[in-house]
Amino acid sequence: VQLQASGGGLVQAGGSLRLSCAASGRTFSSSAMGWFRQAPGKEREFVSAISWNGGYTDYADSVKGRFTISRDNTKNTVYLQMNSLKPEDTAVYSCAAARRSSLSQTLRSGYGMDYWGKGTLVTVSS
């Protein structure tokens, strides 16, 4: 599976962005997917994950209620709708895919993900 994230940019606090992650490979529709981010000088952190059919989602507490993850298996794409953005959301956002279909705690650590794409930069100005 090859992944490519897009949709990042500069936005004012309180604004919105939608990230997309396009995947290639026949296994996308059976893969759990996730978004992670890494701010300058900080470790990578989990943002959100979605099961293979979109039936289950998981969010970090810091984004719950503001971000929404979704997927379109007909387009091999996963999305991250980000609303009410804050300066602390500034980071490089990367998408990842797992060989497993369902969510698990190991996905949150990133070690449960098997494929990673290059990230897209999101900058939120105050």
C-alpha positions as CSV (number, residue, x, y, z in Angstrom):
1,V,0.0,0.0,0.0
2,Q,1.3,3.4,-1.0
3,L,-0.1,6.5,0.7
4,Q,0.0,10.2,-0.1
5,A,-1.5,12.8,2.2
6,S,-2.6,16.2,0.9
7,G,-4.7,19.2,1.9
8,G,-2.5,20.9,4.4
9,G,-1.9,24.6,4.5
10,L,-2.0,27.7,6.5
11,V,-5.2,28.6,8.4
12,Q,-6.2,31.0,11.1
13,A,-7.3,29.7,14.5
14,G,-10.9,28.7,14.5
15,G,-10.7,27.7,10.8
16,S,-11.1,24.4,9.1
17,L,-9.1,22.1,6.8
18,R,-9.8,18.7,5.2
19,L,-6.9,16.4,4.7
20,S,-7.0,13.5,2.2
21,C,-4.9,10.4,2.0
22,A,-5.0,8.6,-1.3
23,A,-3.9,5.0,-1.2
24,S,-2.9,2.6,-3.9
25,G,-3.0,-1.1,-3.5
26,R,-5.7,-3.8,-3.5
27,T,-5.7,-4.1,0.3
28,F,-6.9,-0.6,1.1
29,S,-10.5,-1.5,1.5
30,S,-9.7,-4.1,4.1
31,S,-7.2,-2.0,6.0
32,A,-7.7,0.0,9.2
33,M,-6.3,3.5,8.6
34,G,-5.0,6.3,10.8
35,W,-3.8,9.8,11.0
36,F,-0.8,10.9,13.1
37,R,0.9,14.2,13.6
38,Q,4.3,15.5,14.6
39,A,4.9,19.0,15.8
40,P,8.4,20.6,15.6
41,G,10.5,19.3,18.5
42,K,7.8,16.8,19.6
43,E,7.2,13.1,19.2
44,R,4.7,11.7,16.8
45,E,1.3,11.4,18.3
46,F,-1.9,9.6,17.4
47,V,-4.8,11.7,16.0
48,S,-7.5,9.3,14.7
49,A,-8.1,5.9,13.3
50,I,-10.9,4.2,11.3
51,S,-11.8,0.6,10.8
52,W,-11.9,-1.0,7.3
53,N,-15.5,-0.2,6.6
54,G,-15.8,3.0,8.6
55,G,-17.9,1.4,11.3
56,Y,-15.6,2.2,14.1
57,T,-13.5,5.3,14.7
58,D,-11.1,6.4,17.4
59,Y,-9.8,9.9,18.4
60,A,-7.2,11.4,20.6
61,D,-8.7,13.4,23.4
62,S,-7.1,16.5,22.1
63,V,-9.1,16.4,18.8
64,K,-12.3,14.7,19.9
65,G,-15.3,16.8,18.9
66,R,-13.3,18.9,16.5
67,F,-11.9,16.3,14.0
68,T,-13.8,13.7,12.0
69,I,-12.2,10.8,10.2
70,S,-14.0,9.1,7.3
71,R,-13.2,7.0,4.3
72,D,-14.4,6.2,0.8
73,N,-13.3,2.8,-0.3
74,T,-14.5,3.3,-3.8
75,K,-11.9,6.1,-4.1
76,N,-9.3,4.5,-1.9
77,T,-9.2,7.6,0.2
78,V,-9.4,8.5,3.8
79,Y,-10.2,11.9,5.0
80,L,-9.6,14.0,8.2
81,Q,-12.0,16.9,8.6
82,M,-10.5,19.4,11.0
83,N,-12.6,22.1,12.5
84,S,-12.1,24.7,15.2
85,L,-8.4,24.5,14.6
86,K,-6.0,25.7,17.3
87,P,-2.4,26.8,17.1
88,E,-1.4,23.6,19.0
89,D,-2.7,21.6,16.0
90,T,0.2,22.8,14.0
91,A,2.1,19.8,12.8
92,V,3.0,17.5,9.9
93,Y,0.1,15.2,9.5
94,S,0.7,11.7,8.1
95,C,-1.6,8.9,7.2
96,A,-0.9,5.2,7.9
97,A,-2.4,1.9,7.0
98,A,-2.6,-1.4,8.9
99,R,-2.8,-4.9,7.6
100,R,-5.5,-5.5,10.2
101,S,-9.1,-4.5,9.5
102,S,-10.3,-3.6,13.0
103,L,-9.1,-1.0,15.5
104,S,-6.9,-1.8,18.4
105,Q,-4.9,0.0,21.0
106,T,-1.7,-0.9,19.2
107,L,-2.7,1.3,16.3
108,R,-2.6,4.3,18.6
109,S,1.1,3.8,19.2
110,G,1.8,3.7,15.6
111,Y,3.5,0.3,15.9
112,G,0.4,-1.4,14.7
113,M,0.6,0.5,11.4
114,D,2.4,-1.2,8.6
115,Y,2.5,1.5,5.9
116,W,3.2,5.2,6.1
117,G,2.9,8.0,3.7
118,K,4.7,11.3,3.5
119,G,3.0,14.0,5.6
120,T,1.3,17.3,4.8
121,L,2.0,20.4,6.8
122,V,-0.8,22.1,8.7
123,T,0.0,25.5,10.2
124,V,-2.6,27.2,12.4
125,S,-1.9,30.9,13.1
126,S,-3.2,32.6,16.2
